[in-house]
Every structure is written in structure tokens, then in C-alpha cells.
Amino acid sequence: VQLQASGGGSVQAGGYLRLSCAASGRTFSNYVVGWFRRAPGKEREFVARIGWNSGRKFVTDSVMGRFTISRDNAKNAVYLQMNSLKPEDTAVYYCAAALGAGQFGYWGQGTLVTVSS
């Protein structure tokens, strides 16, 4: 499966963005999809994930209540709605896919999110 993330940009603190992850190549609905981010000078970190049927969603503590992950299998897309953005959310965001319980082995290119104070 091929993935392409989009929707990044520059916003002020308190603002919002919606990232999209478009998939192609295989039956997208079979894959668990996650969002990760890498802030300047830091290691990549997990942000959120969603199961194949949207039944299992999980977000990391630092974005809980602000970020929401969703998917539309008919459109082969996964979204990350990011509200109440903070400067510490500044990072390159990546979407990734895993088949079943496997590791995230498919990665898209990142999209840059910059949050200014």
C-alpha cells in the first residue's frame, strides 16, 4: 500500500489543522493506520492509530482531547483532526500502515505542521 500525507501548514497556537492520509495499491480497509510525528531534534513518536473498521482508536496522552483520528475506507483515507494546537505540536507528521497486528511497515512522506506562539 502506498501512502501520502497532506494538510500540514503553519498556524498560530490555538488553531487547528486536518491532516489527510491517502492510500492506494491494496485493500486499504485491511490495514491499521497510524499517525506519527518527529519534532526538530527529537525522536519520532506515536500520535494516534485506528483499526481497520474504525472500532479501535487510540491517541497518545499528549494530544488526547485535542486530536481525533478517523477513516473513510470508501475513500481510502485516514484523517487526523488537530484542534487547540500548541507550539510543541510542531513536527513533521507521517502516516503509516500495518497489516493486522504487524508492525507499521508502510510509510508515507511527511507533512510539516508548524505552530507559532
Order of alpha helices (4+ residues) and beta strands (2+ residues): beta-beta-beta-beta-beta-beta-beta-beta-beta-beta-beta
